[in-house]
Amino acid sequence: MQTTKDRRAAFKALHEKGAAFLMPNPFDAGSARILDGMRFDALATSSAGYAWTKGVRDAEGLISRDDALAHAQEIIAATSVPINGDLENGFGDSPEDVVETVRGAIEIGLAGCSIEDKTTNPHHTYYSHEAAVERIKAAVDLKKRLAPDFVLTARSEAPISTAQDLDETIRRLLAFEQAGADCVYAPRLKQRDQISKVLAEVKTPLNVLAGRQSFQMTRKELADMGVARVSVGAGLARIALGAVFAAAEDMKHGGAFGCFDRAQSMREFQPFMKSVA
């Protein structure tokens, strides 16, 4: 079993330009054990995936800092690889709130975490450019003092539907880079030309979200472009809950139970689960 220091060093080393290492997002200890057993290099929590296991919506302030860190700690304990924490907006608006969240992430043994620029206020969806940058600067200052190998990812969440939107996203990512972020991430990036434009201007390792509908690029193509990291966000949780919904519909409306023929045998995943042996 790797120590926290080993996991952080290994995670940081994965972030080479063009490596496009795949970092799937489990949503509970069981899914984490499966992915760990399949020998992925690193894993990440999913704020949405975890929120749904609690029966609440994501990013509405219904999951607390303590909840998210306890969940991340459970994933760390169930695995042997570096874990990145999806810690939403840092569970507060101020730089001090973000610092407290990153401090907690370091203390529980996460190898890195992401902090986004989206608020939980429906009337003011995104932090101003200046506020978003100050929040990342504060987090960088803390992690440099406590755990230099901790990988801090800064996320720009705004939609990218126009050229002006893309320019603003790049402006934010460049500011996060200058603030000292170790990795940058814009979840709405999914077109090849958009990703290429970001990579041409931003030198910090870039995370691309592949766990979405109609995402056409392969991991090799992303690597050839220069992408450093690929995550799937809530993609696996969506697949799991979608399967439950589809099976429930079959049972309720069809009155038959053929849906269970589609389920994998326990023999497929039972070996990954902890036992008394």
C-alpha positions in Angstrom: 0.0 0.0 0.0 1.4 3.4 -1.0 1.9 6.1 1.6 0.1 9.5 1.2 3.4 11.0 0.1 3.9 8.2 -2.5 0.4 8.6 -3.8 0.9 12.4 -4.2 4.3 12.0 -5.9 2.9 9.4 -8.3 -0.2 11.6 -9.1 1.9 14.6 -9.8 4.2 12.6 -12.1 1.2 11.5 -14.2 0.5 15.0 -15.3 2.8 15.2 -18.3 1.6 17.0 -21.4 0.3 14.4 -23.8 0.0 11.6 -21.3 -3.8 11.7 -21.3 -3.9 9.4 -18.3 -7.4 8.1 -17.6 -8.8 9.0 -14.2 -12.2 7.4 -13.7 -14.6 8.7 -11.1 -16.1 6.1 -8.7 -19.2 7.1 -6.7 -18.9 4.8 -3.7 -16.4 2.4 -2.1 -17.7 -0.6 -4.2 -17.2 1.1 -7.5 -13.8 2.4 -6.3 -12.7 -1.1 -5.4 -13.6 -2.3 -8.9 -11.7 0.5 -10.6 -8.7 0.1 -8.3 -8.7 -3.7 -9.0 -8.7 -3.0 -12.7 -5.4 -1.1 -12.1 -6.2 2.4 -13.2 -3.3 4.8 -12.3 -5.5 7.2 -10.4 -9.2 7.8 -9.5 -11.3 10.8 -8.6 -14.4 11.4 -6.6 -17.5 12.8 -8.4 -19.5 15.4 -6.5 -22.6 14.6 -8.5 -22.1 10.8 -8.2 -21.7 11.1 -4.5 -24.7 13.5 -4.1 -27.0 11.1 -5.9 -26.0 8.2 -3.6 -27.4 10.5 -0.8 -30.5 11.3 -2.8 -29.8 15.0 -3.3 -28.9 17.2 -6.2 -25.3 18.2 -7.0 -23.8 21.7 -6.4 -26.8 23.1 -4.6 -25.1 23.3 -1.2 -26.8 20.1 0.0 -23.4 18.3 0.5 -21.2 19.9 3.2 -17.4 20.1 3.3 -17.4 17.4 6.0 -19.6 15.2 3.9 -17.4 15.4 0.8 -14.2 14.9 2.8 -15.6 11.9 4.6 -16.7 10.4 1.3 -13.2 11.0 -0.2 -11.6 9.4 2.9 -13.8 6.3 2.3 -12.6 6.2 -1.3 -8.9 6.5 -0.2 -9.3 3.7 2.3 -10.9 1.4 -0.3 -8.1 1.9 -2.8 -4.3 1.8 -3.3 -3.9 4.5 -6.0 -3.9 8.4 -5.9 -7.3 9.9 -5.4 -8.3 13.4 -6.6 -11.2 15.1 -4.8 -14.0 16.9 -6.6 -14.6 19.5 -4.0 -17.0 21.8 -5.9 -16.5 25.5 -5.2 -14.5 24.8 -2.0 -17.8 24.9 0.1 -17.8 28.7 0.5 -17.4 31.9 -1.4 -14.4 33.4 0.3 -10.7 32.5 -0.3 -10.7 31.5 3.4 -13.4 28.9 2.8 -11.4 27.5 -0.1 -8.2 27.3 2.1 -10.1 25.4 4.8 -11.4 22.9 2.2 -7.9 22.4 0.7 -6.4 22.0 4.1 -8.9 19.3 4.9 -8.2 17.6 1.6 -4.5 17.5 2.4 -5.1 16.3 5.9 -7.2 13.3 4.9 -4.6 12.2 2.3 -6.0 13.2 -1.1 -3.4 13.4 -3.8 -5.1 16.5 -5.3 -8.4 18.3 -5.6 -10.4 20.5 -7.9 -11.9 23.9 -7.1 -14.4 25.4 -9.4 -15.6 29.0 -10.1 -19.3 28.2 -9.9 -21.3 29.4 -6.9 -24.4 27.8 -5.3 -26.3 31.0 -5.8 -28.8 30.7 -8.7 -28.9 34.5 -9.1 -25.1 34.8 -9.4 -23.9 31.6 -11.0 -20.2 32.3 -11.4 -17.6 34.2 -9.3 -16.1 37.3 -11.0 -12.8 36.9 -12.7 -11.0 38.6 -9.8 -12.7 36.6 -7.1 -12.2 33.3 -8.9 -8.4 34.0 -9.2 -8.1 35.1 -5.6 -9.6 31.9 -4.4 -7.1 29.8 -6.4 -4.2 32.0 -5.2 -5.1 31.4 -1.6 -5.4 27.6 -2.2 -2.0 27.6 -4.0 -0.3 29.5 -1.1 -1.6 26.9 1.4 -0.7 23.8 -0.6 2.8 25.1 -1.3 3.4 25.4 2.5 1.7 22.1 3.5 2.1 19.7 0.6 3.9 20.9 -2.5 3.2 17.7 -4.4 -0.6 18.1 -3.9 -2.1 18.7 -7.3 -4.5 21.7 -7.3 -6.8 21.8 -10.2 -8.6 25.1 -11.1 -11.9 24.7 -12.9 -13.8 27.2 -15.2 -17.4 26.0 -15.4 -19.1 28.5 -17.7 -20.8 27.3 -20.9 -18.8 27.5 -24.1 -21.3 28.1 -26.9 -19.7 31.0 -28.7 -16.2 32.2 -29.6 -16.5 34.9 -27.0 -17.3 32.2 -24.3 -14.2 30.3 -25.3 -12.1 33.4 -25.1 -13.3 34.1 -21.6 -12.7 30.5 -20.6 -9.1 30.7 -21.8 -8.7 34.0 -20.0 -9.7 32.4 -16.8 -7.5 29.3 -17.3 -4.5 31.5 -18.1 -5.2 33.5 -14.9 -5.4 30.2 -12.9 -2.2 29.1 -14.5 -0.5 32.4 -13.4 -2.0 32.0 -9.9 -0.1 28.7 -9.6 -2.7 26.0 -10.3 -1.0 22.6 -11.2 -3.8 21.6 -13.6 -6.7 23.4 -15.3 -10.1 22.1 -16.3 -13.1 23.4 -18.3 -15.8 20.7 -18.2 -17.7 22.3 -21.1 -14.8 21.8 -23.5 -15.6 18.9 -25.9 -14.9 20.0 -29.5 -11.5 19.2 -31.0 -11.0 22.8 -32.2 -11.9 24.2 -28.8 -9.5 21.9 -27.0 -6.7 22.6 -29.5 -7.1 26.4 -29.0 -6.9 26.0 -25.2 -3.8 23.8 -25.5 -2.1 26.3 -27.8 -2.4 29.1 -25.2 -2.4 27.3 -21.8 0.8 25.5 -20.8 -0.5 24.1 -17.5 -1.7 20.4 -17.8 -5.2 20.2 -19.0 -8.0 17.9 -17.8 -10.7 17.0 -20.4 -14.1 15.5 -19.4 -14.9 12.5 -21.6 -17.8 11.0 -19.6 -20.6 12.6 -21.6 -22.9 11.9 -24.5 -21.5 12.4 -28.0 -17.9 12.7 -27.0 -16.1 11.4 -30.1 -12.4 11.6 -29.4 -10.4 8.7 -28.2 -7.8 8.8 -25.4 -5.0 8.4 -28.1 -6.4 11.4 -30.0 -6.5 13.5 -26.9 -2.9 12.4 -26.0 -1.7 13.3 -29.5 -3.3 16.8 -29.0 -1.4 17.3 -25.8 -4.1 16.6 -23.2 -2.6 15.6 -19.8 -5.5 14.0 -18.0 -8.9 12.5 -18.9 -11.7 12.2 -16.4 -15.3 10.9 -16.7 -17.0 13.0 -14.0 -20.5 11.6 -13.1 -20.5 9.4 -16.2 -20.2 6.1 -14.4 -22.8 7.1 -11.8 -25.2 8.1 -14.6 -24.7 4.6 -16.2 -25.4 2.9 -12.9 -28.5 4.9 -12.0 -29.7 4.8 -15.6 -29.6 1.0 -15.5 -31.6 1.0 -12.3 -34.2 3.3 -13.9 -34.4 1.2 -17.1 -34.8 -2.0 -15.1 -37.5 -0.5 -12.9 -39.4 0.7 -15.9 -39.3 -2.8 -17.4 -40.6 -4.3 -14.2 -43.3 -1.7 -13.7 -44.6 -1.3 -17.2 -43.7 -4.6 -18.8 -44.5 -6.9 -15.9 -41.5 -9.1 -16.8 -38.1 -9.6 -15.4 -35.8 -10.0 -18.4 -34.0 -6.9 -17.3 -32.0 -9.1 -14.9 -30.6 -11.0 -17.9 -28.7 -7.8 -18.8 -27.1 -7.6 -15.4 -23.5 -8.9 -15.0 -23.0 -12.0 -12.9 -21.7 -11.4 -9.4 -18.6 -13.4 -10.5 -17.6 -10.3 -12.6 -17.2 -7.9 -9.7 -17.2 -9.9 -6.5 -13.5 -10.6 -6.7 -12.8 -6.9 -6.3 -14.7 -6.7 -3.0 -13.1 -6.9 0.4 -13.6 -10.2 2.2 -12.7 -11.8 5.6 -10.0 -14.0 4.0 
